[in-house]
C-alpha cells in the first residue's frame, strides 16, 4: 500500500494515522531537553483534536488511528456524541467501528501491527516517528530539509521569496559580533527561532542579547539560532495558505488569518472571501515552486502550508513554510463540504469536564441547518486528556463558529459561566 503525507479526499481506501512528528524529525528522542519533552508531549496530546476531526473529513470506507485514551470514560461518551453531531450535519463519516486504537506513546508502532485493509496510509508528515508505516528514507530526508527553518532561511532568497531580514548564527550570542550587530541594526525588534517545534513553541520575540540568552537556556548549546527581523503587527496581519502540490502543478486549497494568544496559535479566521490579489497569489505559488525544486509533491498531491504577512499596502512577507498537513486544513475541509459563505472562526477553547456533555447538548441546538440564530457551531474535535487549571479539570475542545463570533461568545459565556471559554475572550474579533 502507499504511505505518505497526501492531500485530503483521496479516492483510495485510507488509514489516517496522525500524531505529533515535528520534534522526532529533528531530535534524538532519547536525548531531549526538559522543554523539548514537554513540548513534544503537549503536541502529542493536541493531535487528539485532529484525530476526532479526521472522522468527518474522510469517507465511509476509511479508517482513523485514535489514541487509546478515547476509550476511557467520559471521553468515550464524548467521542460518540461528536460522531453523532457531525453525522447530523450531513458529513460522510468514518464509522465508529473503523476507529483503530493505539497507545499515544507507541501510536505508530502499534498501528503498524494492526493495519486495516486499506490502499493508502495518510500521515501528517513523513518523519522518523512514523517510519514503521512509511519505510521511505528518501522522502524522510527530503522532508528533513524542507521542514527545517535553517534550510528555508538559507535558500529562500535565491528563489525571489520576500522574507524578513534573517541570519543564522551560533551560540552563545553574548560576544557574538554578528548577533550583536543584528540586534543593533533592528533596534532590538528581533524574533528568535529554533527549528523542530510546532504551534509557535519555537518562536520568541527578544529585545536584546540577554533576553535571547535567557530563552536559549532551554536548548542545547550546539543548536544553531535563527534571528529574524520582527514584523510589526501595527502594519501587518498574519495569514496562512495551504497549497496542494503535485509533481505537475500547484493549486491553492485555502487561505486563513492566524489567531494568536500569548504568542501561541489558538485558531484561524476563514474569510468568506479571501483577500488575496492575483499578484499576491503568484508570490505564494512561487513558494510552492521552491518546494517543488527540492522534490516536494507527488502525483497524489501533498499539502504545503505557508505562514505570511500582508501589509496595509498589500506587501507579502513570508516567514515560514510547513510542508505537511496544517491544523487549519482540517476545518477548511469541513467548511468546503458545507459550502460556507460566511466568515468562520476555528479555534481551541476549554470547557469544564463536568459540563462537557451539557455543552454538546447546547452545540446540538446550534448545528448548521439546525440553528436559527446569528451563528452556528461545528464540534470539530477534542483532546482525551484532562487539562488541570487551579485544581479544576477542563476538556480542550476545537470548534468552528460560523457567522457572528461575538454573539456566540456572549451567549456561551452567559449560559455556562465566566470561567468557561477562556480563549473566546482572546479571539480578536
C-alpha positions in Angstrom: 0.0 0.0 0.0 1.0 3.6 -0.5 2.1 5.7 2.5 2.9 9.3 2.9 1.5 12.8 3.7 -1.0 13.1 0.9 -3.7 15.7 0.3 -7.2 15.0 1.8 -10.1 13.5 -0.1 -8.1 10.7 -1.7 -10.3 8.2 -3.6 -8.4 5.2 -2.2 -9.5 3.5 0.9 -7.3 5.2 3.5 -6.0 4.9 7.1 -5.4 8.3 8.5 -2.6 7.9 11.1 -1.6 11.3 12.6 0.3 12.2 15.8 3.0 14.7 16.5 6.0 14.4 14.3 7.9 17.7 14.4 10.4 17.1 17.2 11.1 13.4 16.2 12.0 14.7 12.8 15.0 16.7 14.1 15.9 15.4 17.5 17.1 12.3 19.3 14.1 11.3 21.3 16.3 9.7 23.9 18.3 12.9 24.5 15.7 15.7 24.7 15.9 18.7 27.0 13.1 19.1 29.5 11.5 21.8 27.4 11.6 19.5 24.3 10.0 16.7 26.3 7.2 19.0 27.5 6.6 20.5 24.0 6.5 17.0 22.4 4.1 15.7 25.0 1.8 18.7 24.5 1.9 18.3 20.7 1.1 14.6 21.0 -1.9 15.4 23.2 -3.1 18.2 21.0 -3.2 15.9 18.0 -6.2 14.2 19.7 -8.3 17.1 18.3 -7.2 16.3 14.8 -7.9 12.6 15.2 -11.5 13.4 16.0 -11.9 15.7 13.1 -10.5 13.1 10.7 -13.7 11.1 11.2 -15.5 14.0 9.4 -13.2 14.8 6.6 -12.6 11.3 5.3 -15.2 8.9 3.9 -17.2 5.9 4.9 -14.7 3.2 3.8 -11.7 4.9 5.6 -10.1 4.3 9.0 -8.7 6.6 11.6 -5.9 5.9 14.1 -7.0 7.1 17.6 -5.3 7.2 21.0 -6.4 4.5 23.4 -7.4 7.4 25.8 -10.5 7.9 23.8 -11.8 4.6 25.1 -11.7 5.9 28.8 -14.8 7.5 30.5 -16.0 10.1 29.9 -14.1 10.6 26.7 -15.7 7.5 25.1 -19.1 9.0 25.5 -17.9 12.4 24.3 -16.4 10.8 21.2 -19.7 9.1 20.4 -21.5 12.4 20.8 -19.1 14.1 18.4 -19.6 11.4 15.9 -23.4 11.7 16.1 -23.3 15.5 15.9 -21.0 15.6 12.9 -23.2 12.9 11.2 -26.3 15.1 11.9 -24.9 17.9 9.7 -24.6 15.6 6.7 -20.9 14.8 6.6 -19.7 11.5 5.2 -18.4 10.0 8.4 -15.8 7.2 9.1 -17.8 4.6 11.0 -17.1 4.1 14.7 -16.0 0.5 14.1 -13.4 1.9 11.7 -11.5 3.6 14.5 -8.2 1.9 15.2 -6.9 2.5 18.7 -3.3 2.6 19.9 -1.4 4.0 22.9 -0.2 7.5 22.3 3.4 6.7 23.3 3.6 3.8 20.8 1.0 5.0 18.4 2.7 4.4 15.1 4.3 1.1 16.0 1.0 -0.3 17.3 -0.9 0.8 14.2 1.8 -0.9 12.0 1.0 -4.1 13.7 -2.8 -3.8 13.2 -3.3 -2.3 9.8 -6.8 -2.4 8.4 -7.5 -3.4 4.8 -6.7 -0.1 3.0 -4.8 1.0 -0.1 -3.2 4.1 1.4 -1.8 5.4 4.8 -2.1 9.2 5.1 0.2 10.8 7.6 0.6 14.3 9.0 4.1 14.4 7.7 6.8 11.8 6.8 9.1 11.7 9.8 11.3 9.4 11.9 8.4 8.9 14.3 6.2 7.1 11.8 8.9 5.2 9.9 7.1 2.0 10.8 4.3 3.0 8.5 6.1 4.6 5.5 9.6 2.9 5.2 10.7 5.8 2.9 14.1 7.1 3.8 14.3 9.2 0.6 11.2 11.2 1.4 12.1 11.4 5.0 15.5 13.0 4.1 13.7 15.4 1.7 11.2 16.4 4.5 14.1 16.9 6.9 15.4 19.6 4.6 12.1 21.3 3.7 10.8 21.3 7.2 14.0 22.9 8.5 13.8 26.6 9.3 17.5 26.7 8.6 17.1 25.3 5.1 14.4 27.9 4.3 16.4 30.8 5.7 19.4 29.8 3.6 17.7 29.1 0.3 14.5 31.2 0.1 16.2 34.5 -1.0 17.7 32.8 -4.2 14.1 32.0 -5.3 13.0 35.6 -5.0 10.8 34.9 -2.0 10.1 38.0 0.1 11.3 37.2 3.6 12.3 39.3 6.6 16.0 40.1 7.1 17.4 36.9 8.6 20.6 35.4 9.8 21.6 32.0 11.1 24.2 32.2 13.9 25.7 30.1 16.7 25.5 30.1 20.4 26.5 31.8 22.7 25.0 35.0 21.4 26.8 37.1 24.1 30.1 38.3 22.5 28.8 37.2 19.1 29.6 40.2 16.8 27.2 39.0 14.1 24.3 38.7 16.5 25.0 41.9 18.3 25.2 43.8 15.0 21.8 42.3 14.0 20.1 43.4 17.2 21.6 46.9 16.8 20.5 47.1 13.1 16.9 46.3 14.0 16.7 48.3 17.3 16.0 45.1 19.3 13.0 44.3 17.2 14.0 40.7 16.7 12.4 37.2 16.5 14.4 34.2 17.7 13.6 30.9 16.0 14.6 27.3 16.7 13.7 24.5 14.3 11.7 21.4 15.0 8.8 22.7 17.1 5.1 23.4 16.2 2.5 25.9 17.1 4.8 28.9 17.9 6.8 27.0 20.6 10.0 27.6 18.6 9.5 31.4 18.2 10.1 34.2 20.7 10.3 38.0 20.4 13.5 39.1 22.1 14.6 42.7 22.6 18.3 42.2 23.3 21.1 39.6 23.7 20.3 39.0 27.3 16.7 38.1 26.6 17.8 35.8 23.8 20.3 34.0 26.0 17.6 33.5 28.7 15.3 31.9 26.1 18.1 29.6 24.9 18.7 28.1 28.3 16.1 25.5 27.4 18.0 24.4 24.3 21.3 22.6 23.7 24.2 24.9 23.1 25.2 23.3 19.8 21.9 24.2 18.2 22.1 27.0 15.6 19.9 30.0 16.1 17.8 32.0 13.6 17.5 35.7 14.2 14.9 37.4 12.2 13.6 41.0 11.8 10.4 41.3 13.8 7.3 42.1 11.7 5.1 44.9 13.1 1.5 43.9 13.9 0.6 47.6 13.7 1.2 47.4 9.9 0.9 43.7 9.0 -1.7 40.9 9.5 -0.5 37.3 9.8 -2.0 34.7 7.4 -1.6 31.1 6.3 -2.3 29.5 3.0 -2.4 25.8 2.1 -1.2 24.8 -1.3 -1.8 21.4 -3.0 1.4 20.5 -4.7 1.6 17.6 -7.2 4.6 16.7 -9.4 2.9 18.6 -12.3 1.3 21.6 -10.7 0.3 23.8 -7.7 -3.2 25.0 -6.6 -4.5 27.0 -3.7 -6.5 24.9 -1.2 -7.5 27.6 1.4 -6.4 30.9 2.9 -7.0 32.0 6.5 -5.9 34.5 9.1 -3.8 33.3 12.0 -5.2 33.9 15.5 -2.6 34.1 18.3 -2.8 34.3 22.1 0.3 35.0 24.1 2.3 34.2 21.0 0.8 30.7 20.5 -1.6 29.7 17.8 -5.1 29.2 19.0 -7.1 29.2 15.8 -7.9 30.7 12.4 -10.3 33.1 10.8 -11.7 31.9 7.5 -13.0 34.8 5.5 -15.9 34.1 3.2 -13.9 35.9 0.5 -10.2 35.5 1.0 -8.5 38.9 0.3 -5.6 37.8 -2.0 -5.0 39.6 -5.2 -3.7 37.8 -8.3 -0.2 39.2 -7.8 -0.2 38.1 -4.1 -1.3 34.6 -5.2 1.6 34.4 -7.7 4.1 35.2 -4.9 2.7 32.4 -2.8 2.6 29.9 -5.6 6.3 30.7 -6.2 6.9 29.5 -2.6 5.3 26.2 -3.7 7.7 26.2 -6.7 10.6 26.5 -4.2 9.3 23.3 -2.6 8.9 21.5 -5.9 12.5 22.5 -6.8 13.6 20.4 -3.8 11.5 17.4 -4.7 8.2 18.1 -2.9 5.0 16.9 -4.5 3.7 13.6 -5.7 1.1 12.5 -8.3 -1.4 12.1 -5.5 -0.8 15.7 -4.2 0.8 16.9 -0.9 -0.2 19.7 1.4 2.1 22.6 1.8 1.4 25.4 4.3 2.9 28.9 4.2 2.8 31.5 7.0 3.0 35.0 5.7 2.1 38.6 6.5 0.1 41.1 4.4 0.9 44.8 4.8 -1.5 47.6 4.5 -0.3 48.3 1.0 -0.6 44.7 0.0 3.0 43.7 0.6 3.7 40.0 1.2 6.4 38.8 3.6 6.8 35.0 4.0 8.1 33.9 7.4 7.7 30.1 7.5 6.8 27.1 5.5 5.2 23.8 6.7 5.5 21.0 4.2 2.9 18.8 5.9 -0.8 18.9 6.9 -1.5 22.1 8.8 -4.0 22.4 11.6 -6.1 24.8 9.6 -6.5 22.2 6.8 -9.0 20.2 9.0 -11.6 22.9 9.5 -11.1 24.1 5.9 -12.2 20.7 4.6 -15.4 20.8 6.6 -16.2 24.4 5.6 -15.8 23.5 2.0 -18.1 20.5 2.2 -20.7 22.7 3.9 -20.4 25.3 1.2 -19.7 28.0 3.8 -20.4 31.6 2.7 -19.8 33.5 5.9 -16.7 34.4 8.0 -15.9 31.5 10.3 -13.6 31.0 13.3 -12.0 27.7 14.1 -10.3 27.7 17.5 -9.3 25.9 20.6 -11.1 26.5 24.0 -11.8 24.9 27.4 -15.0 23.7 29.0 -15.2 22.2 32.5 -15.1 18.4 32.3 -18.4 18.1 34.2 -20.1 20.5 31.8 -18.8 18.9 28.5 -21.8 16.8 27.8 -24.1 19.7 28.6 -22.1 21.8 26.2 -22.6 19.2 23.5 -26.4 19.4 24.1 -26.1 23.1 23.5 -24.0 22.6 20.4 -26.7 20.2 19.0 -29.1 23.2 19.0 -26.5 25.3 17.1 -25.5 22.9 14.4 -25.6 24.1 10.8 -29.1 23.6 9.4 -30.5 23.4 13.0 -29.6 26.9 14.3 -31.9 29.9 13.7 -29.6 32.4 15.3 -26.7 34.6 14.1 -24.2 31.8 14.2 -23.9 28.1 14.2 -21.3 25.8 15.8 -19.5 22.7 14.4 -17.8 20.4 17.1 -14.5 19.8 15.3 -12.5 17.9 17.9 -11.4 17.4 21.5 -8.5 16.1 23.5 -9.0 12.9 25.6 -6.9 14.2 28.5 -7.7 16.4 31.5 -6.4 19.9 31.5 -5.9 21.0 35.1 -6.1 24.7 35.9 -6.1 25.8 39.6 -7.4 22.5 40.8 -10.2 22.3 38.2 -10.5 19.8 35.3 -11.2 21.0 31.8 -11.6 19.4 28.4 -9.8 21.1 25.5 -12.3 21.5 22.6 -11.9 22.5 19.0 -14.8 24.2 17.4 -15.9 26.1 14.3 -18.1 29.1 14.8 -19.7 30.2 11.6 -21.2 33.7 11.5 -21.3 36.2 14.4 -18.5 35.1 16.7 -19.0 37.9 19.3 -22.7 36.8 19.6 -21.5 33.2 20.2 -19.0 34.3 22.8 -21.6 36.3 24.7 -24.3 33.6 24.6 -22.0 30.7 25.6 -20.4 32.5 28.5 -23.8 33.7 29.8 -25.1 30.1 29.6 -22.1 28.3 31.1 -20.4 30.8 33.3 -17.5 33.1 33.3 -14.8 30.5 33.9 -15.7 28.7 30.7 -14.4 29.5 27.2 -11.4 31.4 28.3 -9.9 31.6 24.8 -13.1 33.1 23.3 -12.2 36.3 25.1 -8.8 36.3 23.5 -10.0 36.0 19.9 -9.5 39.5 18.5 -13.0 39.7 16.8 
